[in-house]
Structures are given as C-alpha cells and as structure tokens.
Amino acid sequence: MGTGGPRSGAASGDTRAALLDAAKTCLLEQGYGQLSTRSVTDAAGVPLSQIHYHFGSRRGLVLALLEAENARLLARQSQMYGSDAPLWKRWEQACDFLDDDLDSGYVRVLQEMTAAGWSDDEVAAAVRANLDGWFALLTGVFTELEQRTGDVGPFDPQEAAILAGAAFLGAEQLILLGLTEEAVPVRRALRRVGEMLRRAEDRADGRTP
C-alpha cells in the first residue's frame, strides 16, 4: 500500500504530459477552431474523460499547453539575457530562437490563442498574462542598454520593450501567413536591431567616435 500512491501520481503526471504533447501536435494540424478532443485523446492513447479530469475542457487543455510552453521558453530567454555576452549578441541569439520556436509549434499555439482571445475573455486574460512576462523581460534588456549607454533614443525602456515585443509578434504573424523573407524581410529587420545595439555598445565602450 505504501507504494501505490507514488505509482498513481506518476501515472497521472504521465497522462497529463501525454495529453499536452498530443494537444500540441493536433493543434498544429487542425488549428484551435477545429481542434478535436477525440483526436487529442486518440493521439495520447487515453480515454476522452482524461481531458476533463486533468484540464476541465478543451480550452483548459490548450491554455495549459500555452502556459507550459511559455514558461519553458521564458526561462530559456531569461537565462540567455542573463549571460555576460554583449547585449547585441544576446539579441542575435533571440533572433535565432525565433526559428526554433516556429519549428517547435510554440508560435503557432500563441498566435492561435491570441486570435481566440479576441472573442473569449478568459483566453485573452491568459494570453495577456503570458505576454506580460515577455514585456517585463524586454524592459530589463532595454534598462540595461540605458544604463550602459545612457541612451535608448526617444523612448524609455518600457516603451522600447513594447515596440520590440510587438515587432517579434508581428514578424511571427507574417511568417505564419506564408510571407517569404524575400518579399517581407522580417528576420533581417529584427537583426538590424542587434546592429543598432552593437553600435550603441561600441560607442559606450569608446570603440567608435
């Protein structure tokens, strides 16, 4: 009897993880509007009742997926920006992460839930909470820039963070719509910000006039 509880808890955790993995796969294939809970449970190999047990509803399942993916990637980004590398190199790494996040499906999940949030207050609140973490992180990035160089142009760090975050979100939308880099060079434009950061840091360090 002493070992029954841990085994049961582990099995429950495995089922929850399996449902989240299956939900991400199915969401990428079907989109949020057409997402079938039956397809998710079939892919996870568990009864349909498990979605209600672990998440309450289809919406609860997808919001849990968004929260888990967001927490994982925000932790990754926080660790990267917390390094001692020049700020412009950290920005370039963030640009590299964009393609990783497109491939992983996170960007699609975020954008699907953002669109769903336009007509669903609960979804909108969850998306806003996730985005708050990213804007806070970017505010710290531009606060560091201001402290190092004394200048973030006409913006304060929070304003610069909002513009930078909105630029990434807009770039993701355009990429998901299928616009090519040749037609709309959003990746190149984002990397130009890194060049601006490099020049600002070089000036602050006395490497340029």
BAMI-969664 format. One record per residue (C-alpha): residue number from 1; residue in one letter; x, y, z. Coordinates in Angstrom, 1 decimal. Last residue first. Layout:
residues N
[node NUM,"A",[X,Y,Z]];
...
//
This chain:
residues 209
[node 209,"P",[33.8,58.0,-32.4]];
[node 208,"T",[33.8,54.2,-32.2]];
[node 207,"R",[35.4,51.8,-29.7]];
[node 206,"G",[34.8,54.1,-26.7]];
[node 205,"D",[32.9,51.5,-24.7]];
[node 204,"A",[29.7,53.5,-24.9]];
[node 203,"R",[30.2,54.0,-28.6]];
[node 202,"D",[30.7,50.3,-29.1]];
[node 201,"E",[27.6,49.5,-27.0]];
[node 200,"A",[25.4,51.8,-29.1]];
[node 199,"R",[26.8,50.4,-32.3]];
[node 198,"R",[26.2,46.8,-31.2]];
[node 197,"L",[22.6,47.7,-30.1]];
[node 196,"M",[21.9,49.2,-33.5]];
[node 195,"E",[23.3,46.1,-35.2]];
[node 194,"G",[21.0,43.9,-33.0]];
[node 193,"V",[18.1,46.0,-34.1]];
[node 192,"R",[19.1,45.2,-37.7]];
[node 191,"R",[18.6,41.5,-36.7]];
[node 190,"L",[14.8,42.1,-36.5]];
[node 189,"A",[14.8,43.7,-40.0]];
[node 188,"R",[16.6,40.7,-41.4]];
[node 187,"R",[14.1,38.3,-39.9]];
[node 186,"V",[11.2,40.4,-41.2]];
[node 185,"P",[12.4,40.5,-44.8]];
[node 184,"V",[8.9,40.8,-46.5]];
[node 183,"A",[9.0,39.5,-50.1]];
[node 182,"E",[12.4,37.8,-49.9]];
[node 181,"E",[11.8,36.6,-46.4]];
[node 180,"T",[8.7,34.9,-47.6]];
[node 179,"L",[5.1,35.6,-46.5]];
[node 178,"G",[3.5,32.3,-45.5]];
[node 177,"L",[0.9,33.7,-43.1]];
[node 176,"L",[2.8,32.1,-40.3]];
[node 175,"I",[5.8,34.2,-41.2]];
[node 174,"L",[3.7,37.4,-41.2]];
[node 173,"Q",[2.2,36.5,-37.8]];
[node 172,"E",[5.6,35.8,-36.3]];
[node 171,"A",[7.0,39.1,-37.5]];
[node 170,"G",[4.1,40.9,-35.9]];
[node 169,"L",[4.8,39.2,-32.5]];
[node 168,"F",[8.5,39.9,-32.8]];
[node 167,"A",[7.9,43.6,-33.6]];
[node 166,"A",[5.4,43.9,-30.9]];
[node 165,"G",[8.0,42.7,-28.4]];
[node 164,"A",[10.5,45.2,-29.6]];
[node 163,"L",[8.0,48.1,-29.6]];
[node 162,"I",[6.8,47.2,-26.1]];
[node 161,"A",[10.4,46.9,-24.8]];
[node 160,"A",[11.3,50.3,-26.2]];
[node 159,"E",[8.3,51.8,-24.4]];
[node 158,"Q",[9.3,50.1,-21.2]];
[node 157,"P",[13.0,51.2,-21.5]];
[node 156,"D",[12.1,54.9,-22.1]];
[node 155,"F",[11.9,56.0,-25.7]];
[node 154,"P",[13.3,59.0,-27.6]];
[node 153,"G",[16.6,57.2,-28.3]];
[node 152,"V",[17.6,54.4,-25.9]];
[node 151,"D",[20.5,56.3,-24.4]];
[node 150,"G",[22.8,56.3,-21.4]];
[node 149,"T",[25.0,53.6,-23.0]];
[node 148,"R",[25.3,51.0,-20.3]];
[node 147,"Q",[22.4,52.0,-18.0]];
[node 146,"E",[20.1,52.6,-21.0]];
[node 145,"L",[21.0,49.3,-22.5]];
[node 144,"E",[20.4,47.5,-19.2]];
[node 143,"T",[17.0,49.2,-19.0]];
[node 142,"F",[16.4,48.0,-22.5]];
[node 141,"V",[17.0,44.4,-21.5]];
[node 140,"G",[15.0,44.7,-18.3]];
[node 139,"T",[12.1,46.0,-20.3]];
[node 138,"L",[12.5,43.0,-22.6]];
[node 137,"L",[12.0,40.7,-19.6]];
[node 136,"A",[8.9,42.6,-18.4]];
[node 135,"F",[7.5,42.5,-21.9]];
[node 134,"W",[8.0,38.8,-22.1]];
[node 133,"G",[6.4,38.1,-18.7]];
[node 132,"D",[3.4,40.3,-19.5]];
[node 131,"L",[2.9,38.2,-22.7]];
[node 130,"N",[1.9,35.2,-20.7]];
[node 129,"A",[-0.6,37.1,-18.5]];
[node 128,"R",[-2.0,38.7,-21.6]];
[node 127,"V",[-2.5,35.3,-23.2]];
[node 126,"A",[-4.4,34.0,-20.1]];
[node 125,"A",[-6.6,37.1,-19.9]];
[node 124,"A",[-7.5,36.8,-23.6]];
[node 123,"V",[-8.4,33.1,-23.2]];
[node 122,"E",[-10.7,34.0,-20.4]];
[node 121,"D",[-12.2,36.9,-22.3]];
[node 120,"D",[-13.1,34.9,-25.4]];
[node 119,"S",[-13.8,36.8,-28.6]];
[node 118,"W",[-10.4,38.4,-29.3]];
[node 117,"G",[-8.8,35.7,-27.2]];
[node 116,"A",[-9.2,33.1,-29.9]];
[node 115,"A",[-6.9,35.2,-32.1]];
[node 114,"T",[-4.3,35.3,-29.3]];
[node 113,"M",[-4.8,31.6,-28.7]];
[node 112,"E",[-3.9,30.7,-32.3]];
[node 111,"Q",[-1.0,33.1,-32.3]];
[node 110,"L",[0.5,31.6,-29.1]];
[node 109,"V",[-0.1,28.0,-30.3]];
[node 108,"R",[1.5,28.8,-33.7]];
[node 107,"V",[4.5,30.4,-32.1]];
[node 106,"Y",[5.0,27.4,-29.7]];
[node 105,"G",[5.0,24.9,-32.6]];
[node 104,"S",[8.5,23.7,-32.0]];
[node 103,"D",[9.6,24.8,-35.5]];
[node 102,"L",[8.4,28.4,-35.1]];
[node 101,"D",[10.1,28.5,-31.7]];
[node 100,"D",[13.4,27.3,-33.1]];
[node 99,"D",[13.1,29.9,-35.9]];
[node 98,"L",[12.6,32.7,-33.4]];
[node 97,"F",[15.4,31.4,-31.2]];
[node 96,"D",[17.9,32.6,-33.7]];
[node 95,"C",[16.5,36.1,-33.3]];
[node 94,"A",[16.9,35.8,-29.5]];
[node 93,"Q",[20.5,34.8,-30.1]];
[node 92,"E",[21.0,37.9,-32.1]];
[node 91,"W",[19.7,40.0,-29.2]];
[node 90,"R",[22.2,38.2,-26.9]];
[node 89,"K",[25.0,39.2,-29.2]];
[node 88,"W",[23.8,42.8,-29.2]];
[node 87,"L",[23.8,42.8,-25.4]];
[node 86,"P",[27.4,41.7,-25.2]];
[node 85,"A",[27.7,38.3,-23.5]];
[node 84,"D",[27.6,38.2,-19.7]];
[node 83,"S",[24.5,36.0,-19.5]];
[node 82,"G",[21.2,37.0,-18.0]];
[node 81,"Y",[19.7,37.5,-21.4]];
[node 80,"M",[20.2,33.8,-22.2]];
[node 79,"Q",[18.9,32.6,-18.8]];
[node 78,"S",[15.8,34.8,-19.2]];
[node 77,"Q",[15.2,33.6,-22.7]];
[node 76,"R",[15.3,29.9,-21.6]];
[node 75,"A",[13.0,30.6,-18.6]];
[node 74,"L",[10.6,32.4,-21.0]];
[node 73,"L",[10.7,29.4,-23.3]];
[node 72,"R",[9.8,26.9,-20.6]];
[node 71,"A",[7.1,29.1,-19.0]];
[node 70,"N",[5.5,29.9,-22.4]];
[node 69,"E",[5.4,26.2,-23.4]];
[node 68,"A",[3.7,25.3,-20.1]];
[node 67,"E",[1.3,28.2,-20.1]];
[node 66,"L",[0.3,27.6,-23.8]];
[node 65,"L",[-0.3,23.9,-23.1]];
[node 64,"A",[-2.4,24.7,-20.0]];
[node 63,"L",[-4.4,27.1,-22.1]];
[node 62,"V",[-4.9,24.4,-24.7]];
[node 61,"L",[-6.2,21.9,-22.2]];
[node 60,"G",[-8.4,24.4,-20.4]];
[node 59,"R",[-10.0,25.3,-23.7]];
[node 58,"R",[-10.7,21.7,-24.4]];
[node 57,"S",[-12.3,21.3,-21.0]];
[node 56,"G",[-11.7,20.6,-17.3]];
[node 55,"F",[-7.9,20.2,-17.6]];
[node 54,"H",[-6.8,17.0,-15.9]];
[node 53,"Y",[-10.1,15.1,-15.3]];
[node 52,"H",[-12.0,16.7,-18.3]];
[node 51,"I",[-9.2,15.7,-20.7]];
[node 50,"Q",[-9.0,12.3,-19.0]];
[node 49,"S",[-12.6,11.5,-19.8]];
[node 48,"L",[-11.7,11.0,-23.5]];
[node 47,"P",[-9.8,7.8,-22.6]];
[node 46,"V",[-6.0,7.7,-23.2]];
[node 45,"G",[-3.8,6.8,-26.1]];
[node 44,"A",[-2.3,10.3,-26.4]];
[node 43,"A",[-3.1,10.5,-30.1]];
[node 42,"D",[-6.6,9.2,-29.5]];
[node 41,"T",[-7.0,11.6,-26.6]];
[node 40,"V",[-6.1,14.5,-28.8]];
[node 39,"S",[-8.2,13.4,-31.8]];
[node 38,"R",[-11.2,13.0,-29.5]];
[node 37,"T",[-10.7,16.5,-28.1]];
[node 36,"S",[-11.0,17.8,-31.6]];
[node 35,"L",[-9.3,21.1,-32.6]];
[node 34,"Q",[-11.2,22.8,-35.4]];
[node 33,"G",[-11.1,26.3,-34.1]];
[node 32,"Y",[-7.8,25.9,-32.4]];
[node 31,"G",[-5.9,24.8,-35.6]];
[node 30,"Q",[-6.1,21.3,-37.0]];
[node 29,"E",[-2.5,20.1,-37.7]];
[node 28,"L",[-0.6,22.4,-35.3]];
[node 27,"L",[-3.3,22.0,-32.7]];
[node 26,"C",[-3.1,18.2,-33.0]];
[node 25,"T",[0.6,18.1,-32.4]];
[node 24,"K",[0.4,20.5,-29.4]];
[node 23,"A",[-2.6,18.6,-28.0]];
[node 22,"A",[-0.8,15.3,-28.2]];
[node 21,"D",[2.2,16.7,-26.2]];
[node 20,"L",[-0.2,18.2,-23.6]];
[node 19,"L",[-2.2,14.9,-23.4]];
[node 18,"A",[0.9,12.9,-22.9]];
[node 17,"A",[2.1,15.2,-20.2]];
[node 16,"R",[-1.2,14.9,-18.3]];
[node 15,"T",[-1.1,11.1,-18.7]];
[node 14,"D",[2.4,10.8,-17.4]];
[node 13,"G",[1.6,13.0,-14.4]];
[node 12,"S",[-1.3,10.8,-13.6]];
[node 11,"A",[0.8,7.7,-13.9]];
[node 10,"A",[3.5,9.2,-11.6]];
[node 9,"G",[0.8,10.0,-9.0]];
[node 8,"S",[-0.6,6.5,-9.2]];
[node 7,"R",[2.9,5.0,-8.8]];
[node 6,"P",[3.6,7.3,-5.9]];
[node 5,"G",[0.3,6.4,-4.1]];
[node 4,"G",[0.5,2.6,-4.6]];
[node 3,"T",[4.0,2.3,-3.0]];
[node 2,"G",[2.9,2.3,0.7]];
[node 1,"M",[0.0,0.0,0.0]];
//
